């Protein structure tokens, strides 16, 4: 779905998390960053994915990664998702879809025979210089950490 590929400069995004704190590519300069896009907070697949990342959070930190989740949910819904699942990383409330569009993960989807526009579950691994090191489009929600860390 996305046209971004390994070796591309990551989009210079800017957005607010569940607490109203601003996140941007510039703020993560010099750090490795995993940006994972998911369709909807507190839905079964998204919860499994977020909890797998939570359960492996210390492994990510040990390897120098920061994690940032993004969906079009409201800040309140993101905050509830974090509280309910004890998530240790911020979630952008990208209601205007500016970050989602910048990464090119919005588009037509099919679910139960219906077609609609939505977020394509996609993860980007960005290096310290802001260059994309990996694009994971076939996310396995139950073992997403393994997909990222074993790249």
RODODO-385866 format. One record per residue: z, x, y of N, C-alpha, C, CB in turn; residue in one letter; residue number from 1. Coordinates in Angstrom, 2 decimals. Glycine has a CB too. Layout:
N
     npz     npx     npy    capz    capx    capy     cpz     cpx     cpy    cbpz    cbpx    cbpy resn resi
       Z       X       Y       Z       X       Y       Z       X       Y       Z       X       Y    a  NUM
...
END
This chain:
151
     npz     npx     npy    capz    capx    capy     cpz     cpx     cpy    cbpz    cbpx    cbpy resn resi
    0.00    0.83   -1.20    0.00    0.00    0.00    0.00    0.88    1.26    1.22   -0.95    0.00    x    1
    0.96    1.77    1.38    1.04    2.62    2.56   -0.10    3.63    2.56    2.40    3.35    2.62    x    2
   -0.52    4.03    3.74   -1.55    5.07    3.83   -0.92    6.44    4.01   -2.52    4.76    4.99    x    3
    0.40    6.48    4.22    1.10    7.76    4.36    1.11    8.48    3.01    2.55    7.55    4.88    x    4
    0.96    9.80    3.05    0.96   10.56    1.80    1.73   11.87    1.98   -0.49   10.85    1.35    x    5
    1.96   12.53    0.87    2.66   13.81    0.88    1.93   14.76    1.82    2.75   14.42   -0.55    x    6
    2.70   15.45    2.68    2.14   16.39    3.64    1.94   15.80    5.02    0.84   16.89    3.13    x    7
    1.97   14.45    5.13    1.84   13.81    6.44    3.15   13.94    7.22    1.46   12.31    6.29    x    8
    3.02   13.92    8.56    4.21   13.86    9.40    4.77   12.43    9.29    3.88   14.25   10.91    x    9
    6.06   12.32    9.12    6.70   11.00    9.03    6.58   10.30   10.38    8.19   11.13    8.60    x   10
    6.44    8.97   10.38    6.40    8.23   11.65    7.67    8.46   12.47    6.20    6.73   11.39    x   11
    7.50    8.55   13.77    8.64    8.76   14.67    9.32    7.42   14.92    8.17    9.41   16.02    x   12
   10.06    6.95   13.91   10.68    5.63   13.97   11.95    5.61   14.79   10.98    5.14   12.58    x   13
   12.35    4.41   15.17   13.61    4.19   15.87   14.08    2.79   15.52   13.46    4.38   17.44    x   14
   15.34    2.65   15.12   15.87    1.33   14.78   17.38    1.32   14.79   15.35    0.89   13.43    x   15
   17.95    0.12   14.72   19.41   -0.06   14.75   19.91   -0.45   13.37   19.81   -1.12   15.78    x   16
   21.07    0.12   13.00   21.66   -0.20   11.70   22.57   -1.42   11.81   22.45    1.01   11.15    x   17
   23.29   -1.69   10.72   24.17   -2.86   10.62   25.26   -2.88   11.67   24.80   -2.91    9.25    x   18
   25.61   -1.73   12.25   26.66   -1.66   13.26   26.12   -1.48   14.67   27.61   -0.53   12.94    x   19
   24.77   -1.52   14.81   24.16   -1.33   16.12   23.94    0.12   16.50   25.01   -1.98   17.15    x   20
   24.16    1.05   15.56   23.92    2.47   15.82   22.44    2.76   15.69   24.74    3.37   14.86    x   21
   21.92    3.59   16.60   20.50    3.92   16.57   20.21    5.05   15.58   20.02    4.31   17.96    x   22
   19.11    4.90   14.85   18.61    5.93   13.94   17.16    6.19   14.30   18.76    5.49   12.42    x   23
   16.77    7.46   14.28   15.39    7.83   14.56   15.07    9.11   13.79   15.14    8.01   16.10    x   24
   13.79    9.38   13.67   13.38   10.61   12.97   13.98   11.84   13.64   11.85   10.72   12.92    x   25
   14.02   11.82   14.97   14.55   12.96   15.74   16.01   13.26   15.38   14.44   12.68   17.26    x   26
   16.80   12.19   15.15   18.22   12.38   14.81   18.41   13.08   13.47   18.93   11.03   14.79    x   27
   17.39   13.03   12.61   17.49   13.64   11.28   16.78   14.98   11.20   16.92   12.70   10.23    x   28
   16.32   15.49   12.34   15.63   16.79   12.34   16.57   17.85   11.78   15.15   17.18   13.78    x   29
   16.05   18.68   10.89   16.86   19.71   10.26   17.60   19.23    9.02   17.85   20.24   11.25    x   30
   17.42   17.94    8.68   18.06   17.37    7.49   16.99   16.78    6.58   19.12   16.29    7.87    x   31
   17.30   16.71    5.29   16.42   16.02    4.35   16.81   14.54    4.37   16.52   16.63    2.89    x   32
   15.81   13.67    4.39   16.07   12.25    4.55   15.30   11.43    3.51   15.70   11.79    5.96    x   33
   16.00   10.51    2.88   15.38    9.54    1.99   15.41    8.19    2.73   16.14    9.45    0.58    x   34
   14.21    7.65    3.01   14.10    6.33    3.64   13.57    5.38    2.58   13.16    6.37    4.92    x   35
   14.41    4.42    2.20   13.96    3.46    1.17   13.84    2.07    1.77   14.95    3.45   -0.03    x   36
   12.67    1.47    1.54   12.37    0.12    2.03   12.56   -0.85    0.88   10.93    0.04    2.61    x   37
   13.25   -1.96    1.14   13.50   -2.95    0.10   13.27   -4.34    0.70   14.95   -2.82   -0.48    x   38
   12.84   -5.30   -0.14   12.46   -6.62    0.38   13.57   -7.44    1.04   11.90   -7.41   -0.71    x   39
   14.75   -7.55    0.39   15.78   -8.44    0.95   17.17   -8.07    0.44   15.47   -9.89    0.61    x   40
   18.08   -7.88    1.37   19.47   -7.55    1.04   20.09   -8.63    0.16   20.30   -7.37    2.32    x   41
   20.91   -8.19   -0.78   21.70   -9.06   -1.66   20.88   -9.83   -2.69   22.46  -10.02   -0.83    x   42
   19.61   -9.48   -2.88   18.83  -10.08   -3.97   19.00   -9.17   -5.19   17.30  -10.24   -3.57    x   43
   18.76   -9.68   -6.40   19.06   -8.90   -7.60   18.45   -7.49   -7.66   18.60   -9.66   -8.79    x   44
   17.15   -7.37   -7.48   16.50   -6.05   -7.57   16.97   -5.10   -6.49   15.01   -6.21   -7.49    x   45
   17.13   -5.60   -5.28   17.57   -4.76   -4.17   19.01   -4.30   -4.36   17.42   -5.52   -2.84    x   46
   19.84   -5.17   -4.93   21.23   -4.81   -5.20   21.30   -3.73   -6.27   22.05   -6.05   -5.64    x   47
   20.52   -3.87   -7.34   20.49   -2.86   -8.40   20.05   -1.51   -7.83   19.54   -3.29   -9.56    x   48
   19.00   -1.53   -7.00   18.50   -0.29   -6.40   19.55    0.36   -5.50   17.21   -0.57   -5.59    x   49
   20.13   -0.42   -4.59   21.13    0.11   -3.65   22.36    0.65   -4.39   21.55   -0.98   -2.65    x   50
   22.78   -0.05   -5.45   23.95    0.40   -6.21   23.66    1.67   -7.00   24.42   -0.71   -7.16    x   51
   22.43    1.82   -7.49   22.05    3.07   -8.16   22.11    4.23   -7.17   20.63    2.95   -8.78    x   52
   21.62    4.01   -5.96   21.68    5.06   -4.93   23.13    5.35   -4.55   20.86    4.65   -3.68    x   53
   23.94    4.30   -4.44   25.38    4.46   -4.15   26.07    5.29   -5.24   26.07    3.08   -4.02    x   54
   25.79    4.95   -6.50   26.45    5.64   -7.62   26.06    7.11   -7.71   26.11    4.95   -8.91    x   55
   24.93    7.48   -7.11   24.47    8.86   -7.14   24.55    9.53   -5.77   23.04    8.92   -7.64    x   56
   25.26    8.87   -4.84   25.34    9.33   -3.45   25.83   10.78   -3.35   26.26    8.42   -2.65    x   57
   26.83   11.13   -4.13   27.37   12.49   -4.08   26.33   13.52   -4.52   28.63   12.61   -4.96    x   58
   25.48   13.16   -5.48   24.39   14.04   -5.90   23.40   14.26   -4.74   23.66   13.46   -7.14    x   59
   23.11   13.18   -4.02   22.21   13.29   -2.86   22.83   14.21   -1.81   21.90   11.89   -2.25    x   60
   24.10   13.98   -1.50   24.79   14.79   -0.49   24.83   16.26   -0.90   26.24   14.26   -0.26    x   61
   25.09   16.52   -2.19   25.16   17.89   -2.70   23.82   18.61   -2.53   25.55   17.88   -4.18    x   62
   22.72   17.84   -2.57   21.39   18.44   -2.39   20.93   18.38   -0.93   20.37   17.72   -3.29    x   63
   21.83   17.94   -0.05   21.53   17.94    1.38   20.75   16.76    1.90   20.80   19.15    1.70    x   64
   20.73   15.66    1.16   19.98   14.47    1.58   20.84   13.48    2.35   19.36   13.79    0.38    x   65
   20.24   12.87    3.36   20.79   11.69    4.01   20.00   10.51    3.46   20.71   11.78    5.60    x   66
   20.64    9.33    3.36   19.95    8.13    2.89   19.94    7.08    3.99   20.62    7.57    1.62    x   67
   18.82    6.37    4.09   18.68    5.30    5.08   17.86    4.18    4.46   18.02    5.83    6.39    x   68
   18.48    3.01    4.34   17.78    1.84    3.80   17.19    1.02    4.93   18.73    0.97    2.96    x   69
   16.06    0.34    4.66   15.41   -0.47    5.69   14.89   -1.77    5.08   14.25    0.32    6.34    x   70
   15.22   -2.88    5.74   14.61   -4.17    5.42   14.56   -4.98    6.71   15.42   -4.94    4.29    x   71
   13.94   -6.14    6.65   13.81   -6.99    7.84   15.00   -7.93    8.01   12.52   -7.80    7.77    x   72
   16.07   -7.69    7.27   17.27   -8.53    7.36   18.00   -8.32    8.68   18.20   -8.23    6.18    x   73
   18.82   -9.29    9.04   19.65   -9.19   10.25   20.76   -8.16   10.04   20.25  -10.58   10.62    x   74
   21.32   -7.70   11.15   22.43   -6.74   11.08   23.60   -7.34   10.30   22.89   -6.34   12.50    x   75
   23.86   -8.63   10.49   24.96   -9.30    9.80   24.73   -9.29    8.28   25.13  -10.75   10.31    x   76
   23.51   -9.61    7.87   23.19   -9.62    6.44   23.30   -8.20    5.86   21.76  -10.19    6.20    x   77
   22.85   -7.20    6.62   22.96   -5.80    6.16   24.43   -5.41    6.03   22.23   -4.84    7.15    x   78
   25.24   -5.78    7.01   26.68   -5.46    6.98   27.35   -6.11    5.77   27.37   -5.92    8.29    x   79
   26.99   -7.35    5.47   27.54   -8.04    4.31   27.12   -7.35    3.00   27.10   -9.52    4.30    x   80
   25.86   -6.92    2.95   25.32   -6.21    1.77   26.10   -4.92    1.54   23.81   -5.89    1.96    x   81
   26.38   -4.20    2.62   27.14   -2.95    2.53   28.57   -3.23    2.06   27.15   -2.22    3.92    x   82
   29.22   -4.20    2.69   30.62   -4.52    2.35   30.75   -5.00    0.91   31.16   -5.60    3.30    x   83
   29.86   -5.88    0.49   29.92   -6.46   -0.86   29.71   -5.40   -1.94   28.88   -7.56   -1.00    x   84
   28.86   -4.41   -1.65   28.50   -3.41   -2.67   29.05   -2.02   -2.39   27.02   -3.33   -2.78    x   85
   29.89   -1.91   -1.35   30.53   -0.64   -1.00   29.49    0.48   -0.83   31.55   -0.26   -2.09    x   86
   28.45    0.20   -0.05   27.37    1.18    0.14   27.79    2.22    1.18   26.06    0.47    0.58    x   87
   27.62    3.51    0.88   28.07    4.57    1.79   27.02    5.04    2.79   28.52    5.73    0.99    x   88
   25.88    4.36    2.86   24.80    4.79    3.76   24.39    3.63    4.66   23.57    5.31    2.94    x   89
   23.82    3.95    5.83   23.43    2.90    6.77   22.17    2.15    6.33   23.20    3.50    8.15    x   90
   22.05    0.90    6.80   20.89    0.06    6.53   20.32   -0.42    7.86   21.26   -1.15    5.60    x   91
   19.07   -0.12    8.11   18.45   -0.59    9.35   18.16   -2.08    9.25   17.15    0.19    9.64    x   92
   18.47   -2.79   10.31   18.15   -4.22   10.43   16.86   -4.29   11.25   19.35   -5.05   11.12    x   93
   15.73   -4.15   10.57   14.43   -4.03   11.22   13.76   -5.41   11.36   13.51   -3.07   10.43    x   94
   14.44   -6.29   12.10   13.96   -7.68   12.22   12.59   -7.78   12.89   14.97   -8.50   12.99    x   95
   12.28   -6.86   13.81   10.97   -6.90   14.46    9.90   -6.15   13.65   11.05   -6.30   15.87    x   96
   10.34   -5.58   12.52    9.46   -4.88   11.57    8.76   -3.66   12.15    8.43   -5.84   11.06    x   97
    9.28   -3.08   13.21    8.62   -1.92   13.84    8.65   -0.70   12.92    9.30   -1.58   15.18    x   98
    9.76   -0.47   12.23    9.85    0.68   11.30    9.03    0.38   10.04   11.36    0.98   10.93    x   99
    9.13   -0.85    9.56    8.38   -1.28    8.38    6.88   -1.10    8.60    8.69   -2.76    8.04    x  100
    6.40   -1.51    9.77    4.97   -1.38   10.11    4.59    0.10   10.29    4.64   -2.17   11.39    x  101
    5.47    0.88   10.92    5.17    2.30   11.15    4.94    3.04    9.83    6.32    2.96   11.93    x  102
    5.69    2.65    8.79    5.53    3.29    7.48    4.48    2.59    6.62    6.87    3.30    6.74    x  103
    3.95    1.46    7.10    2.87    0.77    6.41    3.27    0.12    5.10    1.78    1.71    6.14    x  104
    4.48   -0.44    5.04    4.96   -1.04    3.80    5.02   -2.57    3.85    6.33   -0.48    3.46    x  105
    4.37   -3.17    4.86    4.31   -4.63    4.98    2.91   -5.08    4.59    4.66   -5.10    6.43    x  106
    2.83   -6.12    3.77    1.52   -6.63    3.41    1.58   -7.71    2.37    0.65   -5.51    2.93    x  107
    0.41   -8.13    1.87    0.35   -9.22    0.89    1.01   -8.85   -0.43   -1.09   -9.61    0.64    x  108
    1.75   -9.81   -0.98    2.43   -9.65   -2.27    2.23  -10.92   -3.07    3.96   -9.34   -2.07    x  109
    2.42  -10.79   -4.37    2.38  -11.97   -5.24    3.70  -12.06   -5.99    1.17  -11.90   -6.25    x  110
    4.22  -13.27   -6.06    5.45  -13.51   -6.81    5.38  -14.91   -7.37    6.72  -13.32   -5.92    x  111
    5.50  -15.03   -8.69    5.46  -16.31   -9.38    4.22  -17.14   -8.97    6.74  -17.11   -9.08    x  112
    3.08  -16.47   -8.90    1.82  -17.15   -8.61    1.57  -17.45   -7.14    1.78  -18.40   -9.36    x  113
    2.54  -17.16   -6.29    2.36  -17.41   -4.85    2.06  -16.08   -4.16    3.63  -18.08   -4.24    x  114
    1.19  -16.15   -3.13    0.90  -14.95   -2.34    1.52  -15.12   -0.96   -0.64  -14.71   -2.23    x  115
    2.12  -14.06   -0.47    2.79  -14.08    0.84    2.87  -12.66    1.36    4.22  -14.72    0.74    x  116
    3.19  -12.51    2.63    3.38  -11.18    3.21    4.84  -10.79    3.10    2.91  -11.14    4.68    x  117
    5.07   -9.53    2.77    6.44   -9.06    2.65    6.49   -7.54    2.56    7.10   -9.67    1.43    x  118
    7.69   -7.02    2.35    7.91   -5.58    2.25    7.59   -5.12    0.84    9.37   -5.20    2.63    x  119
    6.80   -4.07    0.75    6.53   -3.43   -0.54    7.63   -2.38   -0.75    5.08   -2.78   -0.59    x  120
    8.36   -2.52   -1.85    9.47   -1.60   -2.16    8.88   -0.18   -2.29   10.23   -2.03   -3.50    x  121
    9.20    0.66   -1.32    8.63    2.01   -1.25    9.69    2.96   -0.71    7.35    2.04   -0.36    x  122
    9.69    4.19   -1.21   10.64    5.20   -0.74    9.90    6.44   -0.28   11.65    5.56   -1.86    x  123
   10.36    7.00    0.83    9.78    8.22    1.39   10.86    9.29    1.42    9.21    7.97    2.82    x  124
   10.52   10.48    0.93   11.41   11.63    1.01   10.83   12.54    2.08   11.55   12.38   -0.39    x  125
   11.63   12.79    3.12   11.18   13.52    4.30   11.97   14.82    4.40   11.34   12.67    5.60    x  126
   11.27   15.93    4.63   11.95   17.23    4.68   12.52   17.50    6.08   10.98   18.35    4.29    x  127
   13.15   18.67    6.21   13.85   19.05    7.43   12.92   19.12    8.65   14.52   20.39    7.24    x  128
   11.62   19.32    8.43   10.66   19.40    9.53   10.01   18.05    9.85    9.58   20.42    9.20    x  129
   10.43   16.99    9.14    9.86   15.67    9.40    8.55   15.42    8.67    9.65   15.50   10.86    x  130
    8.29   16.22    7.63    7.09   16.06    6.82    7.45   15.32    5.53    6.44   17.46    6.50    x  131
    6.56   14.43    5.10    6.79   13.66    3.88    6.58   14.53    2.65    5.87   12.42    3.83    x  132
    7.63   14.67    1.84    7.58   15.45    0.60    7.25   14.59   -0.61    8.90   16.17    0.37    x  133
    7.56   13.30   -0.54    7.27   12.40   -1.67    7.15   10.97   -1.16    8.39   12.50   -2.75    x  134
    6.26   10.21   -1.80    6.11    8.78   -1.56    6.23    8.12   -2.93    4.72    8.42   -0.83    x  135
    7.24    7.28   -3.10    7.46    6.60   -4.37    7.13    5.12   -4.18    8.93    6.79   -4.89    x  136
    6.00    4.69   -4.75    5.58    3.30   -4.60    5.94    2.45   -5.82    4.07    3.24   -4.36    x  137
    6.10    3.09   -6.97    6.50    2.37   -8.18    7.99    2.62   -8.42    5.63    2.82   -9.43    x  138
    8.80    1.99   -7.59   10.25    2.18   -7.64   10.82    1.49   -8.87   10.93    1.63   -6.36    x  139
   11.61    2.25   -9.64   12.36    1.70  -10.77   13.78    1.48  -10.25   12.34    2.66  -12.05    x  140
   14.12    0.22   -9.99   15.39   -0.07   -9.31   16.61    0.47  -10.05   15.54   -1.56   -9.14    x  141
   16.60    0.43  -11.39   17.77    0.87  -12.16   17.91    2.39  -12.22   17.69    0.32  -13.56    x  142
   16.84    3.11  -11.96   16.91    4.58  -12.03   16.18    5.23  -10.87   16.33    5.07  -13.35    x  143
   16.37    4.64   -9.69   15.68    5.15   -8.52   16.18    6.53   -8.11   15.84    4.18   -7.36    x  144
   17.47    6.77   -8.23   18.02    8.09   -7.89   17.36    9.17   -8.71   19.54    8.12   -8.12    x  145
   17.18    8.89   -9.99   16.53    9.85  -10.90   15.09   10.11  -10.42   16.54    9.31  -12.38    x  146
   14.38    9.07  -10.02   13.01    9.22   -9.53   12.97   10.18   -8.32   12.41    7.84   -9.14    x  147
   13.95   10.07   -7.45   13.98   10.87   -6.23   14.47   12.29   -6.52   14.88   10.21   -5.18    x  148
   15.62   12.40   -7.19   16.26   13.70   -7.40   15.56   14.57   -8.43   17.68   13.51   -7.81    x  149
   14.85   13.95   -9.37   14.18   14.73  -10.40   12.72   15.01  -10.08   14.27   14.01  -11.72    x  150
   12.31   14.72   -8.81   10.92   14.95   -8.37   10.55   16.41   -8.56   10.73   14.55   -6.88    x  151
END
